[in-house]
Amino acid sequence: MQSETKSHVDQITSPAGHPVTVLRFEGDIASTSRDAVLGAYQAQPKTTAKLILLDFSKVDYINSSGIALVIQLLIEASNSDQKVSAFGLSAHFTKVFTMVGITKYAGLFPTQAEALAAL
C-alpha cells in the first residue's frame, strides 16, 4: 500500500552565503503526490528561490508517475533559471533518475552537504 506523500520547506544558506530552498519529501511519490511535489515547489517565489535542493532521504518509493512529477518540477525550474540538486536517493533511484535523464536538469548527490557544496 502506498504511503501518503508529505513535504515541507526549509530555508538554509549555502557555503557561499546564498539562500537555498530545500523541499523535503517523505513517503511514496506517485500520481497522487502532485500537491506535495509540484504544489510545494510552485508555492516558492521564483524571483528569490534560485537555488533549490530536493531531499529524497525519507522517500521509500517513487513510481513512474512520481518520476514524471519530478521531471515536470525540474523543467519548470529550468525555465525559471533555478538551479536544482537532489540528494538522499537510494542507489536504485539514483540509477533510475540517471537513466531517464534527470541529471540533465539536476545534480544527484548522496548527502545534503555534498548537494549544497555543488550549488
C-alpha positions in Angstrom: 0.0 0.0 0.0 1.2 3.4 -0.9 2.1 5.8 1.9 1.0 9.4 1.7 3.5 11.9 0.4 4.4 14.7 2.8 6.5 17.7 2.0 7.9 20.7 3.9 10.1 23.5 3.0 13.3 24.7 4.8 15.4 27.8 4.1 19.1 27.3 4.6 22.3 29.1 3.4 24.9 27.7 1.0 28.6 27.7 2.0 28.9 30.7 -0.3 26.2 32.6 1.7 23.4 32.3 -0.8 19.8 31.4 0.3 18.8 27.9 -0.6 15.2 26.4 -0.6 15.0 22.8 0.5 12.0 20.8 -0.5 11.9 17.8 1.9 9.7 14.8 0.7 8.5 11.9 2.8 6.6 8.7 2.0 6.0 7.4 -1.5 5.9 9.6 -4.6 3.2 8.7 -7.2 0.5 10.4 -9.3 -1.4 11.2 -6.0 1.7 13.3 -4.9 1.0 16.2 -7.2 0.2 18.7 -4.5 3.0 17.6 -2.2 5.7 17.7 -5.0 4.6 20.4 -7.5 2.5 22.3 -5.0 5.4 22.7 -2.6 7.7 23.8 -5.5 5.2 26.2 -7.1 4.5 27.9 -3.8 8.1 29.2 -3.7 8.7 32.6 -5.2 10.6 32.2 -8.4 12.5 35.5 -8.0 14.1 34.6 -4.7 14.2 30.8 -4.7 17.1 30.5 -7.2 18.9 27.6 -5.5 16.7 24.5 -4.7 17.5 21.2 -3.1 15.2 18.2 -3.3 15.5 16.0 -0.3 14.5 12.4 -1.0 16.1 10.9 2.1 12.7 9.9 3.6 11.1 8.7 0.4 10.6 5.0 0.3 9.3 4.5 -3.3 8.8 6.5 -6.5 6.8 5.1 -9.3 6.8 6.2 -13.0 4.1 8.8 -12.3 6.1 10.2 -9.4 9.2 10.4 -11.6 7.1 12.3 -14.2 6.1 14.8 -11.4 9.8 15.3 -10.5 10.7 15.8 -14.2 7.9 18.4 -14.5 9.2 20.3 -11.4 12.8 20.2 -12.9 11.6 21.5 -16.3 9.7 24.4 -14.6 12.8 25.2 -12.5 15.0 25.2 -15.6 12.6 27.5 -17.4 12.7 29.9 -14.4 16.6 29.9 -14.3 16.6 28.0 -11.0 19.5 25.6 -10.1 18.3 22.3 -8.6 20.2 19.5 -6.9 18.8 16.4 -5.3 20.1 14.2 -2.5 19.1 11.2 -0.4 18.1 8.9 -3.2 18.7 5.2 -2.8 21.2 3.6 -5.2 18.3 2.2 -7.2 16.6 5.5 -7.7 19.9 7.3 -8.4 20.3 4.8 -11.2 16.7 5.2 -12.4 16.9 9.1 -12.3 20.2 8.9 -14.3 18.6 6.5 -16.9 15.6 8.8 -17.5 17.8 11.9 -18.0 17.1 13.8 -14.8 20.8 14.5 -14.4 20.4 16.9 -17.4 18.3 19.1 -15.1 19.7 18.4 -11.6 22.8 17.1 -9.9 22.3 13.9 -7.8 24.2 13.7 -4.5 24.3 11.2 -1.6 24.0 13.9 1.2 22.7 17.4 1.7 26.3 18.7 2.4 27.5 17.4 -0.9 24.5 18.8 -2.8 25.0 22.2 -1.1 28.7 22.3 -1.9 27.8 21.8 -5.6 25.4 24.8 -5.8 
